[in-house]
Amino acid sequence: MWFILVGIVLVALALGGAAEAATRIIPLGDSLTKGMLDTDDGDVHPTYRFWLWEKLEENGYDVNFVGSQNSPAFPGYSFDRDNEGHGGFTIGGVVDGVGGSGKLSGWLKGYTPDMALVLLGTNDVLHQVPMETRFKNLDRLVETLRAKNSKITVFVAKLPPTGDSLRNKNSGLITFNSRLSGWASGESTAGSRIIVVDLYSGYDGRADNQAPLYIHPDESGEKKIADRWYAAITRYLEQGEIPETETPTTTPTATPTPTATPTATPTPTVTPTATPTATPTAMPTATATTGARYQEARAHYGSGGAAWAQAWGAYDVGVIRQFLTQAKNAYSTCLKTANRVDDPANRANLALVKGISAAYVDLADAALAMYDGADAFETGRSRMNAGNHAAAASSFEKAGKKFADSRSLFIRATTGLQSVSYAGTEYGDGTAYTATIVPILNDKGAYMGEFSTYAGGWQHTALAYGAMVDGDPAKFRSDATEAMALFAGLRTSPAFGADASANHGILQGLLRQVPSTSG
């Protein structure tokens, strides 16, 4: 579900002439570095780290990726996964930390990088962090690296573009890139070089990023990034000095087996993508500053978008819940503020932020209900496996209600977003945003509806097994029949069809063995 964005790779390089130790490389940054299993387009994308590692290894370079993280584990891709990717982090977030997730100085206690490839700043673009703050935080990031290794070589990337050209321009991505070389020249020292690597030129923000958000790289984008890093690293290793890199040539490129007891699997997993971002990815971005009274509501609206982006980029469910709650509170405050504002000049703007804020309050509640339902379902599975059938049925019932609530909230949010008018506002044409987000929300709502039905099937399965243990064949037949009807309705579901069909068959077989009356 959610947001974002730019990764840093710190590459550790042993500069000694006869050193035999592997060059320590630390990938450090946000989701462009870390990656995610639940990708925007549904495919597996192992990040540029895999392609870079593969190319370095194939060409005989002895490297060791380092970092406090070694996830995600991408199916089908084997490589050194150690990294310091932290989804949703800005440059300042890496230096100072976000919540209880730690910060760069603490992460570095576990290793000493020789070289750093820095790819950070996309979240600063999404959150519209002031440009001077971005570079001050870059200064502090380099200071932190040098405090660990005074001779570290730091490669800093020009950011690859997103698929939103207006955002790239208006939120400072292009400006950041244009100022990077001058900043690097001023911060570079004889003992600790800073080298700029161009990831922007030749990178297509639409063709090289994952639909529908066009922020995270797809395979072609990952390989382009890896090729730029590879060219920079190897030229430095071989020559000691390199100019800003030019464009290199890119390289080509279960359902469980049914047992005597039906299988309870909440497939597919629920993840942050249940809640998409609320701009033409997080929320429509205003391009002008007007109306002092309206500005108060607009500030809360922006805070909601920032928290939403943090939720999108996070991986830990507890952290996701925290940012979803923050987003909900900010959007709720925006609604309350906008409702009491009397600002005729900004009537259209106020109507827009109220409409989108109301929708995103519903989306936050939908996502939170989804996670609550997933927790309850998992509890039901554990209780079912332990033979505590009555308690399992209660948990499955709770899960079903949570999923049903989530479905209703997704539907209401979709209706709200479709009713928003962009005419006469400072937010531009929202047609593309609405056209992109509505199908995603419809799919999530449909999925929650199926998950609710699936949980209901398991509620009655648990009750049926409890009745069988209690020696009550009539109740067993009643609940087993109800469960079978619910599972039968899911037979064509891509997500639940295989399990539902298997469970239906198991219950049907058991029914044939149970007498129709207790006598």
Beta strands, then each sheet from edge to edge (+ up, - down):
strand 1: 9-10
strand 2: 23-29
strand 3: 63-65
strand 4: 84-85
strand 5: 115-118
strand 6: 153-158
strand 7: 194-198
sheet 1: 1+ 2- 3-
sheet 2: 1+ 2- 4-
sheet 3: 1+ 2- 5- 6- 7-
end
